[in-house]
Amino acid sequence: MQLSVTFKNLPSSEHLKSYLQAKLDRFDKLLYSTGSADVVLRAEKLRKIVEINLFGDRLDIYAKKEHDDIQAAIDLATDKVKKQLIKNKEKQQAHRA
């Protein structure tokens, strides 16, 4: 999966980029073709916000979560994306049946 990460009000971190890449690479099996993701990581006062835009073959998924810890916010946002991907896949399989 192609990944584009933008840091706003946060120092750029290779650790967070690799963490995101590992989390988002799991979604390749739920997509029909290789997708791309635009991720924005930003800090506002005491909270960290993660926004994920996932683009696939016939798919556009958006998730936004905030938390005190950036990795927890990433986990919450990727869980939301996973739920949307599973729902979309089940919907397409039900339509084919």
C-alpha positions as CSV (number, residue, x, y, z in Angstrom):
1,M,0.0,0.0,0.0
2,Q,1.3,3.4,-0.9
3,L,1.4,5.7,2.1
4,S,1.7,9.5,2.4
5,V,2.1,10.8,5.9
6,T,1.8,14.5,6.9
7,F,2.9,15.8,10.3
8,K,1.3,19.0,11.6
9,N,2.6,20.5,14.9
10,L,4.4,17.2,15.5
11,P,8.0,16.3,14.8
12,S,8.5,13.9,11.9
13,S,9.1,10.3,13.1
14,E,10.2,7.3,11.2
15,H,8.9,5.1,14.0
16,L,5.4,6.4,13.5
17,K,5.6,6.1,9.7
18,S,6.7,2.4,10.0
19,Y,4.0,1.8,12.6
20,L,1.4,3.2,10.3
21,Q,2.7,1.3,7.3
22,A,2.5,-2.0,9.3
23,K,-1.1,-1.2,10.4
24,L,-2.3,-0.2,6.9
25,D,-0.5,-3.1,5.0
26,R,-2.9,-5.5,6.8
27,F,-5.8,-4.0,4.8
28,D,-4.4,-5.1,1.4
29,K,-6.2,-8.4,1.7
30,L,-9.5,-6.6,2.1
31,L,-8.9,-4.5,-1.0
32,Y,-9.4,-5.8,-4.6
33,S,-6.3,-4.0,-5.8
34,T,-3.4,-2.1,-4.2
35,G,-4.7,1.1,-2.5
36,S,-3.2,4.3,-1.3
37,A,-3.6,6.1,2.0
38,D,-3.1,9.7,3.0
39,V,-2.6,10.1,6.7
40,V,-2.5,13.4,8.6
41,L,-1.1,13.3,12.2
42,R,-1.5,16.5,14.1
43,A,-1.4,17.9,17.6
44,E,-3.8,20.4,19.1
45,K,-3.1,21.4,22.7
46,L,-3.2,18.2,24.7
47,R,-4.9,15.9,22.1
48,K,-3.5,14.1,19.1
49,I,-5.6,13.7,16.0
50,V,-5.2,11.1,13.2
51,E,-7.0,11.4,9.9
52,I,-6.9,8.6,7.4
53,N,-8.1,8.8,3.8
54,L,-7.9,5.4,2.1
55,F,-8.4,5.2,-1.7
56,G,-9.0,1.9,-3.4
57,D,-10.3,0.5,-6.6
58,R,-14.0,1.5,-6.1
59,L,-13.6,2.8,-2.6
60,D,-12.9,6.0,-0.6
61,I,-12.8,5.6,3.2
62,Y,-12.3,8.4,5.7
63,A,-11.6,8.0,9.4
64,K,-10.7,10.6,12.0
65,K,-10.0,9.9,15.7
66,E,-8.4,11.8,18.5
67,H,-6.7,10.7,21.8
68,D,-4.1,11.8,24.2
69,D,-1.6,9.3,22.8
70,I,-0.7,9.3,19.1
71,Q,-0.4,5.5,18.9
72,A,-3.7,5.0,20.6
73,A,-5.3,7.5,18.1
74,I,-3.7,5.5,15.2
75,D,-5.1,2.3,16.6
76,L,-8.6,3.7,16.9
77,A,-8.5,5.2,13.4
78,T,-7.3,2.0,11.8
79,D,-10.0,0.0,13.6
80,K,-12.6,2.4,12.2
81,V,-11.1,1.9,8.7
82,K,-11.1,-1.9,9.1
83,K,-14.8,-1.9,10.1
84,Q,-15.7,0.2,7.1
85,L,-13.7,-2.1,4.8
86,I,-15.3,-5.3,6.2
87,K,-18.8,-3.7,5.9
88,N,-18.1,-2.7,2.2
89,K,-16.7,-6.2,1.4
90,E,-19.8,-7.9,2.9
91,K,-22.1,-5.6,1.1
92,Q,-20.4,-6.4,-2.2
93,Q,-20.5,-10.1,-1.6
94,A,-24.2,-10.0,-0.6
95,H,-24.9,-8.0,-3.8
96,R,-23.3,-10.7,-5.9
97,A,-25.2,-13.5,-4.3
